[in-house]
Amino acid sequence: MYHSEKLSRTLAYLLRHDCAYSYESGGWRALSDLVDNHSFTIGDIEMLVNTDSKGRFELNEDKSKVRALYGHSINIDLVFSNDTPPEFLYHGTATKYISSIKNHGLLPRSRQYVHLSENIETAEKTGFRHGEPVILKVFSNLMFNEGYTFHCLNNGVWLTKEVPIQYIDIINQE
């Protein structure tokens, strides 16, 4: 288990944060680079793509390239459709960030997008990773109707560039 977790973390870094690599359009990285320069096997990469519980990775059709679907800290031009979100989406954060959110809304910070989920449980799990969790309810359909763009990934993660404070309701705060 430890070996695959370490491989997954390494792959996530190489696909989302490696500023030394010149990614192809759409954020694709050649499997040959990962095999030749980073000690992966093709089997390792296929296993990680197929078993990642968060659905972060994707292989192209001929399995010669791989990419991360979200979470990039480097500028990657991922082409997404503009999807109509449900009435509400949720964001899990920690109490230590609430003051900043109340002043600035939700911003992607070191990432390209704000990540939202369709249910409170997923948002809560995300919040726990950062400290004492706070769940934010986002009035996503209202935002969409007022011109904001949303992208839904195949794993249920929703992306948007920002969430201004007027579209946020803090639904639990200690």
Backbone bond lengths (Angstrom), bond angles and torsions (degrees), N, CA, C in turn:
res aa  C-N    CA-C-N  psi(-1)  N-CA   C-N-CA  omega(-1)  CA-C   N-CA-C  phi
1 M - - - 1.452 - - 1.529 110.78 -
2 Y 1.338 116.77 -44.39 1.458 120.32 -178.50 1.525 110.80 -59.00
3 H 1.336 116.96 -41.48 1.464 121.63 -178.55 1.528 110.76 -60.13
4 S 1.341 118.18 -46.52 1.464 119.92 -179.02 1.522 111.34 -70.27
5 E 1.331 118.02 -32.22 1.471 119.98 176.58 1.528 110.25 -66.36
6 K 1.313 116.85 -42.04 1.464 120.89 177.76 1.530 110.23 -64.46
7 L 1.331 117.45 -42.86 1.465 120.80 177.23 1.525 110.97 -61.66
8 S 1.328 116.77 -41.96 1.459 121.16 -179.64 1.530 111.08 -62.93
9 R 1.320 116.48 -43.65 1.473 120.32 178.21 1.532 111.08 -64.12
10 T 1.319 116.24 -40.15 1.466 120.56 178.99 1.525 110.33 -65.67
11 L 1.327 116.97 -44.93 1.454 120.38 178.80 1.529 110.75 -63.09
12 A 1.313 117.32 -43.15 1.471 120.70 178.47 1.524 110.23 -58.63
13 Y 1.312 117.02 -43.93 1.466 120.00 178.20 1.529 110.74 -61.62
14 L 1.320 116.32 -48.86 1.469 120.34 -175.91 1.527 112.66 -65.72
15 L 1.326 117.66 -26.53 1.466 120.45 -179.42 1.522 113.45 -95.29
16 R 1.336 117.56 -15.93 1.469 119.12 -175.44 1.524 115.31 -119.99
17 H 1.333 117.13 -18.74 1.463 118.41 -170.35 1.526 115.32 -135.41
18 D 1.302 119.55 -1.81 1.471 122.92 -173.89 1.534 110.27 -79.14
19 C 1.323 116.04 94.09 1.472 120.30 -177.23 1.531 112.29 -74.13
20 A 1.319 119.16 -9.23 1.467 121.68 179.12 1.533 112.49 -84.22
21 Y 1.321 117.58 -13.35 1.464 121.29 -177.33 1.529 110.60 -96.16
22 S 1.312 117.31 143.34 1.468 122.45 175.50 1.524 108.52 -96.57
23 Y 1.328 115.92 96.83 1.455 121.77 -177.66 1.528 110.38 -69.73
24 E 1.318 115.47 149.06 1.453 120.60 174.26 1.525 108.86 -77.30
25 S 1.319 116.55 164.06 1.458 121.92 178.08 1.525 109.78 -50.81
26 G 1.311 116.24 135.40 1.458 121.01 -177.95 1.511 113.61 87.62
27 G 1.336 118.05 1.44 1.457 121.26 178.27 1.515 114.80 83.76
28 W 1.331 117.34 15.79 1.461 120.73 -177.83 1.524 111.75 -77.03
29 R 1.324 114.98 144.71 1.462 122.85 175.59 1.530 107.80 -127.27
30 A 1.307 116.59 135.40 1.467 121.42 -178.23 1.525 110.66 -67.31
31 L 1.330 116.55 133.28 1.459 120.69 174.88 1.521 110.30 -60.14
32 S 1.319 116.26 -34.48 1.468 119.40 -179.26 1.525 111.05 -60.19
33 D 1.336 118.36 -35.24 1.466 120.90 177.00 1.526 110.47 -64.71
34 L 1.322 116.52 -43.69 1.463 120.27 -178.87 1.528 111.37 -66.94
35 V 1.324 116.31 -36.50 1.467 120.76 178.87 1.527 110.42 -73.17
36 D 1.325 117.11 -48.54 1.467 121.36 -174.97 1.527 113.92 -73.30
37 N 1.325 117.73 -32.30 1.470 120.41 -171.12 1.522 115.35 -116.38
38 H 1.338 118.07 -8.91 1.458 118.93 -173.84 1.527 113.98 -134.88
39 S 1.320 117.25 17.73 1.469 123.72 171.94 1.527 114.99 63.55
40 F 1.314 118.41 23.53 1.460 121.33 172.85 1.517 108.87 -87.99
41 T 1.318 116.20 156.12 1.460 120.99 166.20 1.524 106.44 -106.93
42 I 1.314 116.70 160.85 1.466 119.67 176.39 1.527 109.38 -60.70
43 G 1.319 116.10 -37.61 1.467 120.60 176.86 1.524 112.34 -61.17
44 D 1.344 117.23 -40.70 1.472 121.11 176.61 1.526 110.22 -57.39
45 I 1.324 115.86 -48.98 1.465 120.55 -175.43 1.523 110.65 -65.83
46 E 1.326 117.29 -44.81 1.469 120.14 178.70 1.526 110.74 -61.31
47 M 1.340 117.20 -41.58 1.464 121.09 178.45 1.527 110.51 -61.81
48 L 1.334 117.83 -44.81 1.458 120.82 -178.84 1.523 111.80 -65.33
49 V 1.322 117.07 -40.96 1.477 120.27 178.30 1.520 110.20 -63.93
50 N 1.314 116.66 -43.98 1.467 121.11 -174.28 1.523 114.42 -77.21
51 T 1.326 118.05 -23.02 1.468 119.93 -175.03 1.523 113.88 -111.92
52 D 1.326 118.12 -1.72 1.464 119.69 -178.57 1.525 110.12 -65.25
53 S 1.321 116.80 115.97 1.464 121.32 -175.63 1.526 112.74 -65.92
54 K 1.312 117.42 -20.60 1.466 120.70 -179.69 1.524 112.47 -95.33
55 G 1.320 118.01 -2.74 1.454 121.28 178.17 1.521 113.72 60.12
56 R 1.327 116.30 39.00 1.470 120.65 -174.79 1.512 114.37 -78.99
57 F 1.325 117.91 -22.95 1.463 121.05 -169.68 1.531 111.53 -116.24
58 E 1.342 114.32 156.05 1.459 120.06 179.58 1.522 109.43 -147.06
59 L 1.333 115.90 137.02 1.463 121.83 172.74 1.525 108.82 -95.83
60 N 1.332 116.42 148.35 1.462 118.44 173.91 1.529 108.81 -75.29
61 E 1.333 116.48 176.97 1.472 120.73 -173.04 1.527 113.94 -59.22
62 D 1.343 117.21 -42.61 1.467 118.65 -177.82 1.533 113.12 -91.83
63 K 1.323 116.19 8.08 1.465 123.48 176.27 1.531 113.02 59.19
64 S 1.333 115.55 33.60 1.462 120.11 176.45 1.528 111.79 -100.59
65 K 1.349 116.57 -11.53 1.465 121.80 -177.58 1.517 109.24 -139.17
66 V 1.322 114.49 155.79 1.459 121.73 178.31 1.521 108.01 -138.33
67 R 1.332 116.39 153.31 1.469 120.28 175.85 1.516 110.00 -148.96
68 A 1.317 114.45 160.74 1.455 121.49 170.64 1.523 106.77 -92.04
69 L 1.315 116.36 141.85 1.459 120.59 -177.36 1.522 113.20 -86.71
70 Y 1.325 117.57 -19.63 1.466 120.75 -179.42 1.514 109.23 -162.93
71 G 1.337 115.33 169.66 1.460 120.95 175.45 1.508 115.06 92.27
72 H 1.316 117.51 12.87 1.470 121.07 -177.56 1.529 111.92 -71.79
73 S 1.315 115.52 138.04 1.463 120.60 170.86 1.524 110.52 -100.36
74 I 1.312 116.63 -10.31 1.463 121.79 175.94 1.524 108.10 -103.32
75 N 1.314 115.98 158.29 1.450 119.84 -176.33 1.529 110.32 -77.34
76 I 1.314 115.37 107.94 1.463 122.91 178.71 1.523 106.98 -119.50
77 D 1.313 116.56 132.54 1.457 120.92 179.31 1.521 109.77 -88.90
78 L 1.329 115.10 83.33 1.452 120.42 176.31 1.523 107.69 -85.82
79 V 1.308 116.88 130.21 1.449 120.93 -178.60 1.524 108.00 -96.15
80 F 1.327 115.62 118.74 1.458 121.58 -178.78 1.521 109.90 -121.69
81 S 1.308 115.45 156.44 1.460 120.03 170.68 1.525 107.49 -80.44
82 N 1.315 116.33 162.71 1.461 121.45 175.11 1.519 106.30 -96.01
83 D 1.335 116.31 107.59 1.457 121.58 -174.14 1.523 110.93 -101.49
84 T 1.329 115.86 145.95 1.461 121.57 176.82 1.523 108.56 -80.87
85 P 1.324 117.36 117.26 1.469 119.70 -178.00 1.524 111.44 -80.08
86 P 1.333 115.86 164.97 1.468 119.18 171.97 1.528 109.38 -67.21
87 E 1.312 116.18 173.63 1.468 120.18 -177.89 1.529 111.48 -56.26
88 F 1.336 116.67 -41.50 1.457 121.25 -179.15 1.518 110.44 -129.71
89 L 1.316 115.94 144.58 1.456 123.45 167.74 1.516 106.42 -125.95
90 Y 1.332 117.17 169.50 1.461 120.83 -174.06 1.520 110.45 -131.51
91 H 1.321 113.93 152.31 1.466 120.60 178.64 1.518 107.70 -135.69
92 G 1.318 116.21 128.99 1.452 120.86 176.33 1.515 109.80 -98.28
93 T 1.301 115.91 132.41 1.455 121.48 178.64 1.529 108.14 -141.89
94 A 1.315 116.92 -171.84 1.465 121.12 179.21 1.525 109.44 -115.22
95 T 1.315 115.27 155.70 1.465 120.55 -178.17 1.529 112.20 -55.18
96 K 1.335 117.09 -32.57 1.465 120.07 -177.37 1.529 112.76 -64.83
97 Y 1.352 118.20 -16.28 1.469 121.01 -178.90 1.527 113.56 -100.29
98 I 1.316 118.01 -5.21 1.466 120.94 -173.40 1.530 112.27 -62.85
99 S 1.303 118.35 -40.09 1.463 120.44 -179.94 1.529 111.08 -59.22
100 S 1.306 116.49 -45.78 1.466 120.92 178.54 1.527 111.23 -64.16
101 I 1.329 116.73 -41.65 1.469 120.59 179.56 1.521 110.60 -63.96
102 K 1.343 117.10 -39.97 1.464 120.11 178.67 1.533 111.67 -63.38
103 N 1.324 116.45 -28.58 1.471 120.60 179.98 1.523 113.61 -88.54
104 H 1.332 117.48 -34.23 1.470 120.82 -170.80 1.522 114.63 -123.47
105 G 1.317 118.75 -6.12 1.455 120.96 -173.04 1.521 109.94 78.00
106 L 1.321 116.55 -166.96 1.463 121.23 177.28 1.515 109.42 -91.48
107 L 1.308 115.41 124.06 1.464 122.20 179.09 1.526 108.35 -120.50
108 P 1.318 118.20 154.36 1.463 119.62 -177.91 1.530 114.42 -69.93
109 R 1.324 117.76 -11.48 1.458 123.17 -177.54 1.517 110.28 52.12
110 S 1.320 119.84 -114.69 1.470 120.93 -175.92 1.531 112.61 -86.25
111 R 1.317 118.00 2.25 1.468 122.38 -178.98 1.534 109.93 -107.05
112 Q 1.308 116.65 176.09 1.460 120.77 178.50 1.522 112.28 -85.46
113 Y 1.326 117.70 -26.79 1.455 121.97 -174.72 1.522 110.96 -137.20
114 V 1.330 115.14 157.59 1.455 122.29 167.43 1.527 106.18 -82.87
115 H 1.326 116.92 134.40 1.461 122.28 -179.07 1.523 109.31 -100.05
116 L 1.321 115.90 130.11 1.459 122.29 -179.28 1.520 109.13 -127.10
117 S 1.328 116.58 156.42 1.462 120.29 178.58 1.525 109.60 -124.64
118 E 1.322 114.82 163.41 1.460 120.76 -177.83 1.514 112.96 -85.13
119 N 1.335 117.44 -9.55 1.464 118.39 -178.20 1.521 111.34 -141.14
120 I 1.302 113.98 158.16 1.461 121.78 -176.97 1.525 111.42 -66.77
121 E 1.334 117.40 -37.13 1.464 121.17 -177.06 1.529 111.60 -60.06
122 T 1.322 116.66 -44.80 1.469 120.11 179.20 1.524 110.21 -66.16
123 A 1.315 116.69 -42.24 1.466 120.65 178.45 1.523 110.68 -61.47
124 E 1.320 116.72 -39.46 1.461 120.35 179.76 1.528 111.34 -64.53
125 K 1.332 116.84 -41.74 1.468 120.10 176.95 1.526 110.52 -59.50
126 T 1.317 116.39 -41.70 1.468 120.38 177.81 1.521 110.54 -63.44
127 G 1.315 116.81 -44.58 1.457 120.98 179.56 1.513 112.94 -59.81
128 F 1.329 117.54 -39.42 1.466 121.96 179.25 1.519 112.19 -60.83
129 R 1.335 117.67 -29.29 1.466 120.46 179.96 1.524 111.65 -67.63
130 H 1.322 117.24 -17.89 1.462 120.65 -175.25 1.525 113.57 -110.22
131 G 1.319 117.53 -2.86 1.461 120.55 -179.43 1.521 110.05 136.20
132 E 1.324 116.64 -150.12 1.469 121.29 177.32 1.523 108.11 -67.05
133 P 1.359 118.33 117.31 1.463 120.09 -170.24 1.526 114.65 -74.66
134 V 1.305 113.49 146.33 1.460 123.31 171.14 1.524 105.86 -131.24
135 I 1.321 116.30 135.03 1.463 120.72 -179.21 1.529 108.77 -104.24
136 L 1.328 115.04 130.15 1.451 121.69 177.60 1.517 109.34 -109.31
137 K 1.312 115.60 132.50 1.460 122.20 175.59 1.523 107.04 -96.44
138 V 1.324 116.55 125.13 1.460 122.18 -177.76 1.525 108.73 -108.02
139 F 1.315 116.24 128.27 1.463 122.22 178.63 1.534 107.70 -82.15
140 S 1.335 113.86 73.05 1.460 121.85 -169.75 1.524 113.61 -68.85
141 N 1.305 117.93 -39.67 1.462 118.73 -178.48 1.523 110.37 -69.02
142 L 1.298 117.83 -35.98 1.460 121.55 174.77 1.528 110.14 -62.78
143 M 1.326 116.34 -44.65 1.467 120.03 176.73 1.527 110.65 -58.18
144 F 1.336 115.73 -47.21 1.466 121.04 -179.56 1.533 110.27 -58.37
145 N 1.325 116.25 -45.28 1.466 120.56 -179.53 1.525 112.36 -66.46
146 E 1.328 116.16 -19.51 1.464 120.52 177.99 1.526 111.78 -99.63
147 G 1.356 117.11 13.54 1.454 121.17 170.04 1.513 117.81 104.02
148 Y 1.315 118.15 1.51 1.463 120.07 177.99 1.530 109.97 -79.86
149 T 1.313 115.89 148.22 1.456 122.72 -177.69 1.521 110.37 -99.38
150 F 1.337 115.72 137.88 1.459 122.63 177.02 1.521 109.12 -128.31
151 H 1.327 115.17 146.45 1.461 122.02 177.17 1.524 108.03 -127.76
152 C 1.321 116.81 128.23 1.468 120.59 176.48 1.517 108.69 -104.76
153 L 1.318 116.38 123.35 1.457 121.40 177.44 1.521 109.39 -87.14
154 N 1.322 116.26 164.39 1.462 120.80 -175.20 1.527 113.61 -65.63
155 N 1.324 118.46 -9.43 1.461 121.04 179.92 1.526 112.51 -104.43
156 G 1.342 116.89 10.94 1.457 120.57 177.98 1.513 115.01 87.10
157 V 1.314 118.30 0.80 1.466 121.18 174.70 1.524 107.69 -79.14
158 W 1.324 116.18 133.59 1.458 122.49 176.75 1.518 108.38 -107.86
159 L 1.315 116.54 139.09 1.462 122.69 -179.83 1.518 110.02 -120.16
160 T 1.320 115.23 142.56 1.456 122.10 171.69 1.524 107.11 -151.04
161 K 1.317 117.12 158.66 1.466 120.68 -175.04 1.524 113.05 -71.09
162 E 1.327 117.55 -33.15 1.461 121.89 -178.64 1.519 108.90 -164.84
163 V 1.332 116.41 163.75 1.455 121.70 172.35 1.526 106.79 -134.06
164 P 1.340 117.07 102.63 1.466 119.59 177.46 1.533 111.01 -61.52
165 I 1.306 115.69 152.10 1.464 122.43 -173.52 1.528 113.01 -56.74
166 Q 1.339 118.28 -31.95 1.472 119.38 -177.64 1.529 112.79 -66.78
167 Y 1.335 118.08 -10.90 1.466 121.83 178.88 1.531 111.93 -104.71
168 I 1.326 117.13 12.35 1.465 121.46 -175.23 1.521 110.33 -119.00
169 D 1.324 115.68 135.45 1.459 122.65 172.15 1.535 106.27 -123.45
170 I 1.308 116.53 124.79 1.467 120.75 176.95 1.515 106.69 -81.77
171 I 1.330 116.66 113.11 1.468 118.61 -173.28 1.523 114.01 -95.80
172 N 1.310 117.17 -13.50 1.463 118.72 170.32 1.523 108.83 -152.01
173 Q 1.288 114.41 126.17 1.468 120.19 178.37 1.510 106.79 -147.99
174 E 1.317 114.84 132.58 1.469 119.22 179.77 1.513 110.15 -68.39
